[in-house]
Amino acid sequence: MPKYRGLLLALLLTLFLAACNQGIEDPLEWEIEDFTFTNHNNEEFGSADLKGEVWLADFVFTNCTTVCLPMMANMTDLQGQLEAEGLDVQIVSFSVDPTFDQPETLKSYAENYGADLSSWNLLTGYSPQEIDEFAVDNFQTLARKPENDDQVIHGTYFYLVNQEGVIMKSYDGLNPPVEEILSDAEILLTEE
């Protein structure tokens, strides 16, 4: 009997270690503070609306002449692939130029890219300083508008957030690893 006990223990340990490897590889585990902002429909939207949801986040602005264009195109493509795979993932884009980006501006901007706004919220309704602090404190990225400039310095990452509002992974938003994002999203969705 003791011989089988050791074998059983080794088998259980192997199964346990295999199960541990099913999660997100090298998770960031950055908690996001509670927030409530204004979405593209001029409605309050925030962390309470995302509770229990897996979501992708990024930082963009409608007046952007450089990185936001490919980021929006990439996120729109990614949204289509998530839907095609049957992965229920919400998307949240935080405007880094809230003074200019009013709800109707954000809505028109997203529609121009063909975004499905039933699962994508574009947010504004805060000051430039507030979004910069929020981005730094929660996403470890900048959202800073230099004086006398209409462009904003901001990060170009896509962030995958779990059902508890914890950032699990970040990805290059200019050249996103689509298969990895789909796989990681599926892992989070099956961990419910």
ChimeraX attribute file (.defattr): number of C-alpha atoms within 10 A of each C-alpha:
attribute: neighborCount
match mode: 1-to-1
recipient: residues
	/A:1	5
	/A:2	7
	/A:3	7
	/A:4	9
	/A:5	10
	/A:6	11
	/A:7	11
	/A:8	12
	/A:9	11
	/A:10	12
	/A:11	12
	/A:12	12
	/A:13	12
	/A:14	12
	/A:15	11
	/A:16	11
	/A:17	11
	/A:18	10
	/A:19	10
	/A:20	10
	/A:21	9
	/A:22	11
	/A:23	13
	/A:24	16
	/A:25	10
	/A:26	8
	/A:27	13
	/A:28	15
	/A:29	13
	/A:30	16
	/A:31	16
	/A:32	17
	/A:33	11
	/A:34	9
	/A:35	11
	/A:36	16
	/A:37	16
	/A:38	19
	/A:39	25
	/A:40	23
	/A:41	16
	/A:42	17
	/A:43	13
	/A:44	14
	/A:45	20
	/A:46	17
	/A:47	16
	/A:48	12
	/A:49	11
	/A:50	18
	/A:51	13
	/A:52	14
	/A:53	20
	/A:54	24
	/A:55	24
	/A:56	24
	/A:57	22
	/A:58	26
	/A:59	28
	/A:60	25
	/A:61	26
	/A:62	22
	/A:63	16
	/A:64	15
	/A:65	10
	/A:66	9
	/A:67	15
	/A:68	21
	/A:69	16
	/A:70	14
	/A:71	22
	/A:72	25
	/A:73	18
	/A:74	19
	/A:75	24
	/A:76	19
	/A:77	15
	/A:78	20
	/A:79	22
	/A:80	15
	/A:81	15
	/A:82	19
	/A:83	13
	/A:84	9
	/A:85	11
	/A:86	10
	/A:87	16
	/A:88	16
	/A:89	23
	/A:90	20
	/A:91	28
	/A:92	22
	/A:93	22
	/A:94	24
	/A:95	25
	/A:96	33
	/A:97	26
	/A:98	21
	/A:99	12
	/A:100	15
	/A:101	21
	/A:102	20
	/A:103	20
	/A:104	13
	/A:105	15
	/A:106	26
	/A:107	21
	/A:108	13
	/A:109	19
	/A:110	22
	/A:111	11
	/A:112	11
	/A:113	15
	/A:114	14
	/A:115	21
	/A:116	15
	/A:117	15
	/A:118	8
	/A:119	14
	/A:120	22
	/A:121	24
	/A:122	29
	/A:123	30
	/A:124	29
	/A:125	21
	/A:126	17
	/A:127	13
	/A:128	19
	/A:129	14
	/A:130	14
	/A:131	22
	/A:132	21
	/A:133	17
	/A:134	18
	/A:135	22
	/A:136	15
	/A:137	15
	/A:138	14
	/A:139	20
	/A:140	12
	/A:141	18
	/A:142	20
	/A:143	24
	/A:144	20
	/A:145	17
	/A:146	10
	/A:147	8
	/A:148	6
	/A:149	7
	/A:150	12
	/A:151	18
	/A:152	19
	/A:153	15
	/A:154	20
	/A:155	22
	/A:156	21
	/A:157	20
	/A:158	24
	/A:159	24
	/A:160	26
	/A:161	28
	/A:162	26
	/A:163	16
	/A:164	14
	/A:165	22
	/A:166	20
	/A:167	23
	/A:168	20
	/A:169	22
	/A:170	20
	/A:171	16
	/A:172	13
	/A:173	23
	/A:174	18
	/A:175	12
	/A:176	17
	/A:177	12
	/A:178	17
	/A:179	11
	/A:180	11
	/A:181	20
	/A:182	16
	/A:183	13
	/A:184	18
	/A:185	24
	/A:186	19
	/A:187	15
	/A:188	20
	/A:189	17
	/A:190	8
	/A:191	10
	/A:192	10
